């Protein structure tokens, strides 16, 4: 791959936050036996029923008694 193209793609990926999301997911999955959290969805679509606003939840993790959303 061309060096300039490679640098451009890396810059774009780093601006998006997606590499961070992948790293968080991988770390949660790698250490699930230590903390009990698991990823149940990624890029999960949502729409506000009244306002009509929509977007995606980056990661949805669950535990026996907790739910955490990162928007």
BELSUL-V483160 format. One record per backbone hydrogen bond with DSSP energy under -0.5 kcal/mol. NH is the residue of the N-H (numbers start at 0). CO is the residue of the C=O. If there is no record, write none. Layout:
nh=[NH & NH]
co=[CO & CO]
This chain:
nh=[5 & 6 & 7 & 8 & 9 & 10 & 11 & 12 & 13 & 14 & 15 & 16 & 17 & 18 & 20 & 21 & 22 & 23 & 24 & 25 & 26 & 27 & 28 & 29 & 30 & 31 & 33 & 34 & 35 & 37 & 39 & 40 & 42 & 43 & 45 & 47 & 51 & 54 & 56 & 57 & 57 & 58 & 59 & 60 & 60 & 61 & 62 & 67 & 69 & 70]
co=[1 & 2 & 3 & 4 & 5 & 6 & 7 & 8 & 9 & 10 & 11 & 12 & 12 & 12 & 16 & 17 & 18 & 19 & 20 & 21 & 22 & 23 & 24 & 25 & 26 & 28 & 30 & 30 & 31 & 61 & 59 & 59 & 57 & 56 & 54 & 52 & 47 & 45 & 43 & 55 & 69 & 69 & 40 & 58 & 67 & 37 & 65 & 60 & 58 & 68]
